[in-house]
């Protein structure tokens, strides 16, 4: 019988480095994908929250604008003037026109 020597195949340092990098990439890729999806989800949640706050502020602004219009109406001005002891005299009103 002839003795055959089995050659032990050794991997070079470069091959081990490549294997290590490949394994790290296989582990890091899913982790980074999950992290980025979580971050995107958080940002979308914040955007929706801000949209709701903007809508609430718009409604408040519209309500305040209506209140201003009510308080600036001629009837309200006359009512407040009468409460203060003033009277409405049409001859004292002067119209100021803006020239273009």
Secondary structure, 3 states (H helix, E strand, C coil): CCCCCCCCCCCCHHHHHHHHHHHHHHHHHHHHHHHHHHHHHHHHHHHHHHHHHHHHHHHHHHHHHHHHHHHCCHHHHHHHHHHCCCCCCHHHCCCCCCCC
